[in-house]
Amino acid sequence: MHELGRLEDLPQDYRDDLARLNRVPLGPNLRAVLPPKVPSRNTRPTHWPYATLKPLLMRAGELTPMHKAERRVLVLANPGHGLENMKASPAMYLGMQLLLPGEWAPAHRHTPNAVRMIVEGRGATTTVNGEKCPMERGDLILTPTGQWHEHEHTGTDPVVWLDVLDLPLMYYAEVSYAVEGQRQDVGQGRGDEVYARGGIVPTPYFERGRADYPMLRYPWQEARAALVSLAQSQPDQACVQVTYVNPDTGRDVQNNLGYYALMLRPGQTLRLPARSPSQVFHAIEGQVDVAVTEHRFTLAEADTCCTPGYEAVTLNNRSATEPAFLFIADESPLHHKLGVYEVRG
Ligand code: 1HN
């Protein structure tokens, strides 16, 4: 590619005129916004060990009462995007949230989509649009765009979960806002009860239409059982992975971010091809080495890391005897909508 002119090459009076009139010459900026063959990425491979996060989070529990925070969260920020921008990747926000026994995080709703992946503790619930969801380790709970949600803890030990939101994307698009609400009335039944068996869904005879988000809680014991049975049924299959989907449509559970659970067989090394979306890996069970570009992380249980798009990622289960289980979040649904999803091998 030939060298383009630089801004400094232009006479100062001409540059001053342009700036005064809100005009910019494209040439000097063209390569920056359209680099050759591979996009420029600010997303730096970053590891957030739980061992260094837990003490800080518990300290936040002492320092910050709920009424001062609304949500008590330490954000997992990617230094490549600037810590204060609170991004793990261009479209993903990650935070670790602590709820102490007796606490209540009041109801609100907002345009960004959220999910919670429960990391530890029992006895907390999230109520989403009137559906009260128990929070158990490894469960995935959705808070889709616009739905009321509040968290409550009636148990005895601290509860911690990982929040994943498409907040950076919504904020970038200038569509991010929240509305505060009242304590919700809890309705009957739960999506994870009526959609409890794969391939079998309720018949909507008398309902006005299907709900956009029929299932809000995806219990870990179901996802884990699905992975174990997939691994047993397909012993030659390298990638033992399931996608969290809307059981009525079979499509991704949310509009912009995709969610998955992956099992690595004992001792397995799995090379994931380079694809356009950034990814987040969170260890639910076991210890997993993650290699991307020149970076190497060992994910211990409850650790989280992120990887930029367009790079292959190699995962290795450190145990020779036990399977390992990862929760993965990525930007695939967004890339498909944008028409830019790519697998490069
Ligand atoms: C939010 O509503 C929650 O409801 C957690 O628990 C984290 C981060 C940014 C914006 C909204 C919650 C959030 C959030």
Boltz pocket constraint, residues with backbone or C-beta under 6 A from the ligand:
constraints:
  - pocket:
      binder: B
      contacts: [[A, 71], [A, 73], [A, 95], [A, 97], [A, 105], [A, 110], [A, 114], [A, 149], [A, 163], [A, 165], [A, 167]]
      max_distance: 6.0
